[in-house]
Amino acid sequence: MAESPVGPQTPLSASFPSVVTYHKDWGVLSEAEARKTQNALQNGNLLEVVSAVLETVRRASSVPVNIAVTGNSGNGISTFINALRGIGNEEEDSAPTGVVRTTLTRAHYSSSHLSSVVLWDLPGLGVTSQSLEDYVVEMQFNDYDLFIIIVSEQFSMNHGMLAKIIECHGPLQTLLYNFEKIINDKVAYFQKEIATNSFPNIQSADDLTESLNVYRLSFGVHDGSLRQVVQSMGKESLEYTAIMKSRDLPALVRGDWKLKFMTSRFMKACLCLPRCIPPLHNWVVQSVRRRKQKRVLEIVAEDTKTVLRNVLKDSLSQARNQSRKSTTGSFSGGSHNSLVSSSQIIDI
């Protein structure tokens, strides 16, 4: 049988081994901050994770907006950049244009018409023989806050693949991507334990209420943690709890047909049938128990991702509102931070 359950204030770092590897790319966060954030999420310290989100938004809102313009070679990428800057193709400091390929390496441009904005002219797709993945690395996609894909005809498969890759880049997209990777790694660890009939910190694996509480505690989405998070975000006390399927066991069972079936009277009756054959009975009971545990774990993990997505959106909204207040009455301000706010995160 597994260890005794941990209390609501017990840190789980002592109960669980390190189950995730360090993810190197964390955008504007330093390596020390990134490691601290990763450990916080791994150990279920959601409040510290929220602090990292707020810091990322603050930094992203205080630096120039980097806009990358890309597409197939010869589609007028450089001409488009010159038009945005309000200059002609023949003027000094214009992005080079021509009927042959003129942009072979990425180049950045600024404009008096777009203060605090840096436009990046990227070599068109197909200029070099590298794969799309190599192109993303060479062009340093994580440096950009917004992407514009120039297409002269139909949206090709390459364009679609490029757009899909872009979804995972940018400061907040990178943060969310790493959060979800850490959560997935943690789920994989638990699933391996469950597969061996080992249920860390769960005294009775048949008690789904206890199991739910342990998983919520492990991922940092228990009631006490969520209260701290909403206070730090200035939100309503039940706002994040309300979006969770796993807020309590009755709600969890009602909202998930798999759990509803596995905990139904029909299933309980079926589990009684093979009792006359003990080995078969034990195998069936253990199999159902593992499936129930895995399902509860999966739902808690998805709820954690949902909460973090909403924290990111709310952080962005707060930054946007703060930007509007700070630039009230100023014609030169406002546009920069508003652009950052609208472009940092796309369809989280």
Secondary structure, DSSP 8 states (H G I E B T S, - for coil): -------TT--GGGTS---S------TTS-HHHHHHHHHHHHTT-HHHHHHHHHHHHHHHTSS-EEEEEEEBTTSSHHHHHHHHHT--TTSTT-----SS----S-EEEEETTEEEEEEEE---BTSSS--HHHHHHHTTGGG-SEEEEE-SSS--HHHHHHHHHHTT-SHHHHHHHHHHHHHHHHHHHHHHHHHTT--TT-S-TT-HHHHHHHHHHHHT-SHHHHHHHHHHHT--TTHHHHT-TTSSHHHHHHH-HHHHHHTSHHHHHHHHGGGGSHHHHHHHHHHHHHHHHHHHHHHHHHHHHHHHHHHHHHHHHHHHHHHHHHTTT-SSSSHHHHHHHHHS----
